[in-house]
Amino acid sequence: MASRHPRLGVTRDPEVERALTLTGPLLDPAETRSAAAQIRALTLRGAQAVLAGASTASQLQARLAKRYGARLARGSLLELNPPPGEPDPTDATPASDALQWVRGE
């Protein structure tokens, strides 16, 4: 069926096949009309379960990413070497530069 949304390919490996077999009887018939519909239903339910079981910090990170496009820094600040040279006092964006550096950009 045509869709305005991009498609996502899923390999029916033994683990996925087993999940489909075991969850089929537990889902609404509309959710099992096809393997794609069943995978969509399981994906949405799984996302809800992950969000419900996530820590407060993880939930905050997810909300920040959704609302502002925020990304976590790569690695630990304690493991990074500072940028070379002295800070430029005439630079109007030292905090932005520091954030880009922490992100590895």
C-alpha positions in Angstrom: 0.0 0.0 0.0 1.3 3.5 -0.9 2.3 5.7 2.0 3.5 9.3 2.3 6.0 8.2 4.9 9.3 6.5 4.2 9.4 2.8 4.5 11.6 0.8 6.9 12.9 -2.6 6.1 12.9 -5.3 8.8 14.7 -8.6 8.4 12.5 -11.6 9.4 15.3 -13.4 11.3 14.4 -16.2 13.7 14.0 -13.8 16.7 11.6 -11.5 14.8 9.7 -14.5 13.5 9.4 -15.9 17.0 8.2 -12.4 18.4 5.6 -12.3 15.6 4.4 -15.8 16.4 4.2 -15.3 20.1 2.5 -11.9 20.1 0.0 -12.5 17.2 -2.7 -14.0 19.5 -2.2 -11.2 22.0 -2.9 -8.3 19.6 -6.1 -6.9 18.1 -6.9 -8.5 14.7 -6.4 -5.2 13.0 -2.9 -5.1 14.3 -2.1 -8.5 12.8 -3.6 -8.1 9.4 0.0 -8.2 8.1 3.5 -8.6 9.4 4.1 -4.9 8.8 1.0 -3.9 10.8 2.1 -6.2 13.6 5.6 -4.9 13.7 4.2 -1.3 13.7 2.0 -2.2 16.7 4.8 -3.9 18.6 7.1 -0.9 17.8 4.7 1.6 19.2 3.9 -0.5 22.3 7.6 -1.1 22.8 8.4 2.6 22.6 5.7 3.3 25.2 7.2 0.6 27.5 10.7 1.9 27.1 9.6 5.5 27.9 7.6 4.3 30.9 10.5 2.4 32.3 13.2 5.1 31.5 14.9 7.0 34.2 14.0 10.6 34.8 17.3 11.7 33.2 16.6 9.6 30.1 13.1 11.0 29.8 14.5 14.6 30.1 17.1 13.8 27.4 14.3 12.5 25.1 12.2 15.6 25.7 15.1 17.9 25.1 16.0 16.1 21.9 12.4 16.2 20.6 11.7 19.8 21.5 15.1 21.5 20.8 17.0 18.9 18.7 19.5 18.7 21.6 22.2 16.1 21.4 24.4 14.5 24.1 28.0 15.3 24.2 30.3 12.6 22.9 32.4 11.0 25.6 33.2 12.3 29.1 34.4 15.8 29.7 37.1 14.3 32.0 38.5 12.3 29.2 38.8 15.2 26.7 41.9 17.3 26.4 41.2 21.1 26.4 41.4 23.0 23.2 44.9 24.3 22.4 45.9 27.9 23.2 44.5 30.5 25.4 40.8 31.7 25.2 40.4 34.8 22.9 38.9 37.6 25.1 37.5 39.3 21.9 35.6 36.2 20.9 31.9 36.8 21.5 31.0 33.1 21.4 33.3 31.2 23.8 30.4 29.2 25.4 29.1 28.2 22.0 32.6 27.2 20.8 33.1 25.2 24.0 29.9 23.4 23.5 30.8 22.5 19.9 34.2 21.3 21.1 32.5 19.1 23.7 30.2 17.6 21.1 33.2 16.8 18.9 32.2 19.2 16.1 
